[in-house]
Amino acid sequence: MNAIQTVLAAPSARVLLASVPGVTTTSRMPTREPFDVERIRADFPILQLQIDGKPLVYLDNAASSQMPQQVIDRLVRYQTSEHANINRAVHYLSETATAEYETARRKLQRFINAPDEREVIFTSGTTDAINLVMHGYGRKFIKAGDEIILTTLEHHSNIVPWQMLAEETGAKIRVVPINDAGELMIDEYENLFNERTKLVGVMQVSNALGSINPVKQMIAFAHAHGVRVLVDGAQAVPHLQVDVQDLDCDFYAFSGHKLCGPTGIGVLYGKAELLEKMQPFKGGGDMILSVTFEKTIYNTIPHKFEAGTPPIAAAIGLGAAVDYLSAIGMDAITAHELDLLDYATAQMKYMPGVRIIGTAQNKAAVLSFTVDGVHPHDIGTLLNQEGVAVRTGHHCAQPVMQRLKVPATSRASFAFYNTLAEVDALIAGIRSVQKVFA
C-alpha cells in the first residue's frame, strides 16, 4: 500500500498525519457541528472510481464539479417521460417540458435572489453570458473613446470579448492591478474612473488564485460614478451565498457545470431595465413576437435572448442541482470548503520547495502552487498516477501568471464533497513528486 492509499484508508485525517513524514498538524480545526461529508459523497457515483487501482481524489472542481445522483436521475426522468420542444405546441409533453423549464428558471431566480424571474436568462455558460452582454449592451452603449475597466485577475472569457469590442468601436480597456498576494489594489481601481468610464467587468472569485474580490464595494463605487458593472460569478456561485440584490450588480454570469449541474448551461442575470434596452445577441425562433420581411418585433425578456431550441434538459438539471445545494445549505458548504483550504494551506506552506501562488487574506477553496524544479504538467501527470486529479497550466488567466512571474501553476480546487483525507493524499502525492525529481 503506497502513501496515498494509506492516507485514504485511515479512519481519521488527524491520526493519519503522523504517518506522513514532514506533515505538520498546525492547521485550524473545525469547531462547529460536524459536516457529514461521507453521507454527501454517497450521492456522487463518480467519486467511487479508482484510477489504476487507486481511489480517485478529485481536486479539479474549479474547472468542473461532479454531479450527484439526484441531478442524474432528474435528467433521466426528463428524457424518458417529459421530453419535447417547449413553447411550440399544446400537447401534453410540450406543456410539461415548458412548465419544467420555466420552473427551473424560478429556482435559479431564488438561488441568487433575483427580483424578477424575467431577469434570469439561460445561456450555454459564463462565456456565452458575457458575450451576450458585450454584444447586447456593449455594442449599443459603448462608443469610441469610452473606457472599460477590467482587472488583472480576469479569466480570458471576461477579457477577450471586451478586447473585440474595443477593436471594433475604438473604446479603451483599463486594468486594475494586483499586489503580490493576488489581491486587487482598490485605490488603483478607484483612480481609473473618469467621465469616459462606461463599464466595469470583474470576477467575484479568481479561478487561478481563489482571491475573493470586494465586488460589493466596487459596485457601489462604480454606481456612484454612473457606471454599470458585470460580475463574473463562475467561481463564486458554487462556493458562496450569492445575492444579486445585495450586491446591486447590473449583470451577473455563471455556469451550471461548476455548480453540480450539466455542461452546456449557464445563467445571465441582468436588471430588467437594462435587458429591455439591449439588442438581442442571436436571432431566430422564439425570440420574436412577429416576423415579416419588412420588420421583426422582438419577444419580451427573457425570451428575447433565448433564440432557438434552448438547452431544456440542462436547464431542468441545473434546477435540480440548485435544489440539492440549497438542501445542504450554502453557508455549510462554504464553511466546510474553508476548513479544507485552511488545512491544505497549513500543510503546504511548510513544505520545502513548495510555493503557494495567491495568498490573499480572503480566499475561496482554490490552492495554486509550484514545486521547485518541477514543471506543473509533470506534477499533474505524476499526481494522476496516484489517482489525484488537479489542474495544471495558466488556467485561462495568463495576465495573472505574467504579473506573478510564473509560467503556470498546479491548482487544487476543493468542493464540499472533498475530505481532509483527500487533502492529505494531495500532500503525500506532492512529496512523492519531489522524490522522483530529487
C-alpha positions in Angstrom: 0.0 0.0 0.0 1.5 3.4 -1.1 1.4 6.6 0.9 -1.8 7.9 -0.7 -3.6 4.6 -0.2 -2.5 4.6 3.4 -3.9 8.2 3.8 -7.3 7.3 2.2 -7.6 4.1 4.2 -7.0 5.8 7.6 -10.1 6.3 9.8 -9.2 9.9 10.7 -7.3 12.6 9.0 -5.9 13.5 12.4 -4.5 10.0 13.0 -3.0 9.6 9.5 -1.0 12.8 9.6 1.6 11.3 12.0 2.3 8.6 9.3 3.2 11.1 6.6 6.8 12.3 7.1 7.2 16.1 7.4 3.4 16.9 7.5 2.6 19.3 10.3 -0.6 19.4 12.3 -0.8 23.2 13.0 -3.9 23.9 10.9 -7.2 25.2 12.3 -9.7 22.5 13.1 -13.4 22.8 12.7 -15.2 23.6 16.0 -18.9 23.8 14.7 -21.3 20.9 14.2 -19.6 18.2 12.1 -20.3 18.3 8.3 -21.5 14.8 7.2 -19.2 14.6 4.2 -19.4 10.8 3.9 -23.2 11.0 3.5 -22.8 13.6 0.8 -20.1 11.6 -1.0 -22.5 8.7 -1.3 -24.6 10.9 -3.6 -21.8 11.1 -6.2 -21.3 7.9 -8.1 -18.1 9.1 -9.8 -16.3 9.5 -6.5 -16.3 5.7 -6.2 -14.0 5.4 -9.2 -10.5 4.0 -9.0 -7.7 5.2 -11.2 -5.1 2.5 -11.9 -6.3 0.7 -8.8 -6.1 3.8 -6.6 -9.0 5.8 -5.2 -10.0 8.9 -7.2 -9.1 12.1 -5.4 -10.9 14.7 -7.5 -9.5 18.2 -6.8 -10.3 19.9 -10.1 -13.6 21.4 -9.1 -12.8 24.9 -10.3 -12.8 23.5 -13.8 -15.9 21.5 -13.3 -17.7 20.0 -10.3 -19.2 16.5 -10.2 -22.9 15.6 -10.4 -24.9 14.0 -7.7 -27.3 11.1 -8.4 -30.3 13.3 -7.7 -29.4 15.5 -10.7 -28.6 12.5 -12.9 -32.0 11.0 -12.0 -33.8 14.2 -12.8 -32.1 14.3 -16.3 -33.1 10.7 -16.9 -36.7 11.4 -15.8 -36.9 14.3 -18.2 -35.5 12.4 -21.1 -37.7 9.3 -20.5 -41.0 10.8 -19.6 -41.1 14.6 -20.3 -39.1 15.4 -23.3 -40.4 17.7 -26.1 -39.7 21.1 -27.5 -41.0 24.0 -25.5 -43.3 26.9 -26.3 -44.2 25.1 -29.6 -47.3 23.0 -29.0 -50.3 22.4 -26.8 -49.8 18.6 -26.4 -49.0 17.1 -23.0 -45.3 16.6 -23.4 -44.6 20.1 -24.8 -46.7 21.7 -22.0 -44.9 19.6 -19.4 -41.4 20.4 -20.7 -42.3 24.1 -20.9 -43.5 24.2 -17.3 -40.4 22.4 -16.0 -38.1 24.7 -18.0 -39.8 27.8 -16.5 -39.8 26.2 -13.0 -36.0 25.8 -13.4 -35.8 29.5 -14.2 -37.7 30.3 -11.0 -35.4 28.1 -9.0 -32.4 29.9 -10.3 -34.1 33.2 -9.5 -34.5 32.2 -5.9 -31.0 30.8 -5.7 -29.3 34.1 -6.5 -32.2 36.2 -5.1 -33.0 38.0 -8.4 -36.0 40.3 -8.0 -37.8 39.0 -11.1 -37.7 35.7 -13.0 -37.6 37.6 -16.3 -34.1 38.7 -15.3 -32.8 35.2 -15.4 -31.6 34.3 -18.9 -30.4 30.8 -19.7 -27.2 30.7 -21.7 -24.7 28.0 -22.6 -22.4 29.1 -19.8 -20.5 32.0 -18.3 -18.6 32.8 -21.6 -21.8 32.9 -23.5 -23.4 35.2 -20.9 -20.5 37.6 -21.0 -20.6 37.7 -24.8 -24.3 38.4 -24.6 -23.6 41.5 -22.5 -20.8 42.5 -24.8 -23.0 42.3 -28.0 -26.3 43.3 -26.5 -25.2 46.1 -24.2 -21.6 47.0 -25.1 -22.1 47.3 -28.9 -25.2 49.6 -28.3 -23.9 51.8 -25.5 -20.1 51.8 -25.6 -18.5 54.1 -28.3 -15.1 55.4 -29.4 -13.2 57.0 -26.6 -15.2 55.2 -23.9 -13.4 53.2 -21.3 -14.0 49.7 -19.9 -12.4 48.7 -16.6 -11.2 45.1 -16.1 -8.9 43.5 -13.6 -5.6 41.6 -13.8 -7.4 38.6 -12.3 -9.9 38.1 -15.0 -10.5 34.9 -16.8 -9.9 35.2 -20.6 -13.7 35.0 -21.1 -14.0 38.4 -19.4 -11.1 39.9 -21.3 -11.3 38.8 -25.0 -14.9 39.9 -25.7 -14.1 43.4 -24.4 -11.0 43.5 -26.5 -13.1 42.6 -29.5 -15.5 45.4 -28.7 -12.6 47.9 -28.1 -11.1 47.0 -31.5 -14.5 47.4 -33.2 -15.5 50.7 -31.5 -12.3 52.4 -30.6 -13.0 52.1 -26.9 -10.2 51.6 -24.4 -9.6 49.0 -21.8 -8.0 49.9 -18.4 -6.8 47.4 -16.0 -6.9 47.2 -12.1 -3.5 45.9 -10.9 -3.0 43.3 -8.1 -0.4 43.1 -5.3 1.9 40.1 -4.8 -0.7 38.3 -2.7 -3.1 38.3 -5.6 -5.4 41.0 -4.2 -6.9 43.8 -6.2 -5.5 47.2 -5.4 -8.7 49.1 -4.7 -7.2 52.5 -4.6 -5.9 52.0 -8.1 -9.3 50.8 -9.2 -10.9 54.0 -7.9 -8.3 56.1 -9.6 -9.2 54.6 -13.0 -12.6 56.2 -13.1 -13.3 59.3 -15.2 -16.1 60.8 -17.3 -15.4 58.3 -20.1 -15.8 55.1 -17.9 -18.8 53.2 -19.1 -18.5 49.6 -17.7 -16.6 47.5 -15.1 -16.1 43.8 -15.6 -14.9 41.9 -12.5 -14.9 38.3 -11.3 -16.1 37.7 -7.8 -13.6 34.9 -7.1 -10.4 34.3 -9.0 -10.3 30.9 -10.7 -6.5 30.9 -10.7 -5.8 32.1 -7.2 -9.0 31.8 -5.2 -8.9 35.5 -4.2 -12.4 36.8 -3.3 -12.7 40.4 -4.6 -14.7 43.1 -2.7 -17.3 43.3 -5.5 -20.0 44.9 -3.4 -17.7 47.8 -2.6 -16.5 48.0 -6.2 -20.1 48.1 -7.5 -21.1 50.8 -5.1 -18.2 53.0 -6.2 -18.9 52.4 -9.8 -22.6 53.2 -9.4 -21.7 56.5 -7.6 -20.0 57.4 -10.9 -22.9 56.2 -13.1 -21.0 53.2 -14.3 -22.6 49.7 -14.9 -20.9 46.5 -13.5 -20.8 43.0 -14.9 -19.7 40.3 -12.4 -18.3 37.0 -13.5 -19.6 34.7 -10.8 -18.5 31.4 -12.2 -16.2 30.6 -9.2 -18.4 32.3 -6.6 -21.8 30.8 -7.0 -20.7 27.2 -6.2 -18.9 28.2 -3.0 -20.6 31.3 -1.6 -24.2 32.5 -0.9 -24.8 35.0 -3.7 -27.5 37.7 -3.5 -27.6 39.9 -6.6 -29.9 42.3 -4.9 -27.5 42.8 -2.0 -24.6 43.2 -4.5 -26.7 45.5 -6.6 -24.8 44.3 -9.7 -26.2 45.2 -13.2 -25.2 41.8 -14.7 -24.1 38.5 -13.1 -22.9 35.5 -15.1 -22.2 31.9 -14.0 -22.1 28.3 -15.3 -24.0 25.1 -14.4 -21.2 22.6 -14.7 -19.3 24.2 -11.8 -22.5 24.0 -9.8 -23.1 20.3 -9.8 -25.2 20.7 -12.9 -24.9 19.7 -16.6 -22.5 21.2 -19.1 -23.8 23.5 -21.8 -26.0 25.6 -19.4 -25.4 28.8 -17.6 -27.2 31.9 -16.4 -27.0 35.6 -17.1 -28.8 37.8 -14.5 -29.5 41.3 -15.7 -31.5 44.1 -14.3 -34.8 44.2 -16.3 -34.5 47.9 -17.3 -31.1 47.1 -18.9 -32.2 43.9 -20.6 -35.2 45.7 -22.1 -32.9 48.3 -23.7 -30.4 45.8 -25.1 -30.1 44.3 -28.6 -30.6 40.6 -28.9 -27.4 38.6 -29.3 -28.8 35.9 -31.5 -31.7 35.9 -34.0 -34.1 33.0 -34.7 -37.1 31.2 -33.4 -38.9 32.0 -30.2 -37.1 35.3 -29.6 -39.7 37.1 -31.7 -43.3 38.2 -31.4 -43.8 38.6 -35.2 -41.7 38.4 -38.3 -42.3 39.9 -41.8 -39.7 40.7 -44.4 -40.3 44.3 -43.6 -39.9 44.2 -39.9 -39.3 41.9 -36.9 -40.7 42.6 -33.4 -38.7 41.0 -30.7 -40.1 39.0 -27.8 -40.2 40.2 -24.2 -37.4 39.3 -21.8 -36.0 36.8 -21.1 -37.2 35.1 -24.3 -35.7 37.9 -26.4 -32.3 36.4 -25.5 -33.1 32.7 -25.9 -33.2 32.1 -29.6 -33.9 28.7 -31.0 -34.4 25.5 -29.0 -32.8 26.1 -25.6 -30.9 23.5 -23.5 -34.1 22.3 -22.0 -32.8 19.2 -20.2 -29.7 21.0 -19.0 -31.8 23.9 -17.5 -34.0 21.4 -15.7 -30.9 19.6 -14.5 -29.4 22.8 -13.2 -32.7 23.5 -11.4 -32.3 20.1 -9.6 -28.6 21.0 -8.8 -29.5 24.2 -7.0 -32.2 22.3 -5.2 -29.6 19.9 -4.0 -27.1 22.6 -2.9 -29.9 24.6 -1.2 -30.9 21.5 0.8 -27.3 21.2 2.1 -27.1 25.0 2.7 -24.5 27.3 1.1 -23.3 28.5 4.5 -22.4 24.9 5.5 -20.8 24.3 2.1 -18.7 27.5 2.4 -17.6 26.6 6.0 -16.5 23.0 5.0 -14.6 24.2 2.0 -12.8 26.8 4.0 -11.8 24.1 6.5 -10.3 22.1 3.6 -8.5 25.2 2.3 -7.1 26.2 5.7 -6.0 22.6 6.4 -4.3 22.3 3.0 -2.6 25.7 3.2 -1.2 24.9 6.7 0.3 21.7 5.4 1.7 23.1 2.1 3.2 26.3 3.5 5.8 24.4 5.5 6.8 22.0 2.7 10.4 22.8 1.5 10.5 23.6 -2.2 6.7 24.3 -2.5 5.4 27.8 -3.1 1.7 28.8 -2.8 0.7 31.2 -5.6 -2.0 33.5 -4.3 -2.0 34.3 -0.7 -4.9 36.8 -0.4 -6.4 37.2 3.1 -9.9 36.4 1.7 -9.9 33.3 -0.4 -12.3 30.6 -1.7 -11.3 26.9 -2.0 -8.5 27.2 -4.5 -4.9 26.4 -3.8 -2.4 27.1 -6.6 1.2 26.1 -6.1 4.6 25.4 -7.7 7.3 22.9 -6.8 10.9 23.9 -7.3 12.5 22.2 -10.3 9.3 20.5 -11.5 7.1 21.7 -14.3 3.4 21.9 -13.3 2.5 19.5 -16.1 4.9 16.9 -14.6 3.3 17.5 -11.2 -0.2 16.8 -12.7 1.0 13.7 -14.6 2.6 12.1 -11.5 -0.3 13.0 -9.2 -2.7 11.4 -11.8 -0.7 8.2 -11.5 -1.7 8.3 -7.8 -5.3 9.0 -8.5 -5.1 12.7 -7.6 -6.7 15.0 -10.2 -5.5 18.6 -10.2 -5.4 21.3 -12.9 -2.1 22.5 -14.4 -1.4 25.4 -16.7 -2.3 29.1 -16.9 -6.0 28.4 -16.1 -7.2 30.8 -18.8 -5.7 33.6 -16.7 -2.4 34.4 -18.5 -2.3 38.1 -17.2 -2.2 36.7 -13.7 0.7 34.4 -14.4 2.6 37.2 -16.1 2.1 39.5 -13.1 3.2 36.9 -10.6 6.1 35.8 -12.9 5.2 32.2 -13.1 4.6 30.4 -16.5 1.9 28.1 -14.9 0.8 26.5 -11.7 -0.7 23.4 -10.4 -4.1 24.0 -8.9 -6.0 22.0 -6.3 -9.6 23.2 -6.0 -11.9 21.9 -3.4 -15.7 21.1 -3.2 -18.0 20.3 -0.4 -17.7 16.6 -1.1 -13.9 16.6 -0.6 -12.4 15.4 2.7 -9.4 16.1 4.9 -8.1 12.7 4.0 -8.0 13.7 0.3 -6.1 16.8 1.3 -3.5 14.6 2.9 -3.5 12.4 -0.2 -2.6 15.6 -2.2 0.3 16.4 0.2 1.6 12.9 0.1 1.4 13.0 -3.7 3.5 16.2 -3.8 6.1 14.6 -1.6 6.2 11.7 -4.0 6.7 14.0 -6.9 9.6 15.7 -5.1 11.3 12.3 -4.5 11.0 11.4 -8.2 12.8 14.7 -9.2 15.2 14.6 -6.3 
